[in-house]
Amino acid sequence: MTEALTAAADVPEYVEGGDGPLLAILTPAENPVANVVMCAGGWHGGSVNANRMVVQFARRVAAAGRTVVRFDWHGAGESPGHIRFFRLDDPGSGDVLGAAKLLPDAGLPTALVGICIGTRAALAAAPSLPTLDRIALVSFPLPTARAKTKRAERIGAATALREGIRPSAIRGWFQPATRRVYVKFLRLKWQALTRRLKPTGAAAPNEEARRRATASAHDLETLVAQIAELVDRGIDVLFLFGDQDASYEQFLAAQDGPLGELLERGAANITVEVVPGDLTGYSSLVSQTAFIERVTGWLERPVSA
């Protein structure tokens, strides 16, 4: 199917989401065998995105026989409303379910594909989709406190300096989201260094730090429980990261506990893949191509028994 024919087949329509109307775009397959609901990240919605990555993905998947619906989040892109920022604790699962209503044959096996904040929304919406058979969590954000503190304490000052002057790191200072990660890391590194200089009887962490650590641990337990429920239902799960993603470091750090136990127990249903580079913002054609190739390839695999 040519790009022109596929473009003509795209069907935009407003549907009711969790907080109001959403622009959803359906890319139908000629003889559909399954459905895909695409939940893009907060900075690239369904209708407009850098190099049309989400559009290319939808058309590639539709050409392989899967009807795809993508959408702009409430208050973003062409969807009405107002949103200042995306919250991980309020991921917008209602938008996912609203977009799924546009699928012409909701009885077909359905896959959820989420990127960054979209992974949280997909995970929250999963229990309400009875035909769900697989879910892809790309650049899946986990609670950051433990991972960032662990790395800040482990990495030496000289190594931190060398990493900080890499061209990719310097470019990151011009990107607001990446800059916030850098600033947080520097603050944690400074705290780790000052703790080493304090005497043994230093004051205990303050109540705010203790509260954040408790909330972070609870959030991680909740996410692991959500994924465990999917595995128990026999649903296939893909974790896809770039090896330079901050979220990949969080994922590795979290494997010391229940997440590691889940990955071992659900090995038949869980796939973890890592590609070179940074998938967090999909700022390069290389990372965008890696996303399209890996996820479409995974969708083509038979579902685990």
C-alpha positions, 0 to 999 in steps of 0.5 A, a space after each residue: 500500500 502506497 503512502 498516498 493511499 494510506 494517507 487517504 485512508 486515515 480517518 480523523 474523528 472527535 471522540 469522548 475521552 476522559 475529560 472531554 473531546 479528543 482528536 483520534 485518527 484511525 488508520 484502518 487495515 484492509 483485512 484486519 486481524 487485530 487492533 492497536 491503540 497508540 499512546 504517544 508521549 506527552 511531547 508528540 501527539 497523534 496528529 503532529 510529531 517530529 518526522 511523523 514518527 507516530 504516523 509512519 508507525 501507524 501506517 506500517 502496522 496497518 499495512 501488516 493487517 492491524 487497525 491502528 488508532 492514535 490520538 492527541 491527549 486532552 489539552 494537547 495537539 488538536 484536542 480541546 482543553 488545557 493542560 500545563 503538564 503531564 502527571 505520572 500519577 494521573 496518566 489519562 487512561 480515560 483518553 486511551 479508552 475513549 480513543 479505543 471506541 473508534 476501533 470498528 471491530 473492538 472484538 479483535 485482539 488488541 495491543 496497547 503501545 505506549 511511549 513514556 507517559 503513554 506507558 502509564 496511561 496504557 497500563 492504567 487502561 489495560 484492565 478495562 480492555 477485555 480483548 487486550 493480548 499484548 502491551 508495549 511499554 517504551 521508555 517506561 518511567 519508573 519512580 526516580 528517587 532510588 535509581 538517581 540516588 544509587 547512581 549519584 552515590 556510585 559514580 565518581 566525580 571524575 567520571 561524572 565530569 567526563 560524562 558531563 562534557 560529552 557532546 550529547 550531554 552538552 546538547 541536553 542542557 538546551 532541552 528542558 526535560 533533559 536539563 531537569 534530569 541533569 540538575 536533579 542528578 547534580 543535586 543528588 551527587 552533591 548530597 551524596 558527597 556531603 553525606 560522606 563528609 559528615 560525621 557518623 552522627 549526622 542528622 537523619 533525613 528530614 520528613 519531606 525526604 522520608 515522605 518522598 522515599 515512601 511515596 516512590 516505593 509505593 508507586 513502584 509496588 503499584 506499577 509492578 502489581 499492575 504488570 503482574 496482573 497482566 502477566 497472570 492474564 497471559 498478556 505479553 509485555 514488551 519493555 523497550 529502552 534506549 541504553 542512554 535513557 534515564 528510564 533504563 537506569 531506573 529500570 535496572 535499579 528497580 530490578 533489585 526488588 519485586 520487579 526483578 522477581 516479576 521479570 523472572 517469574 513472567 519470563 515466558 510473557 515478558 520481553 526486554 529489549 534495549 537499542 543503542 541511543 536515547 528513546 526518551 525524546 526520539 530526537 534522531 531518525 536513528 532512534 525513531 527507526 529503532 522504535 518502529 522496527 522493534 515494536 512492529 517486529 514484536 507485534 508480528 510475533 505469535 502471542 505466548 501460550 
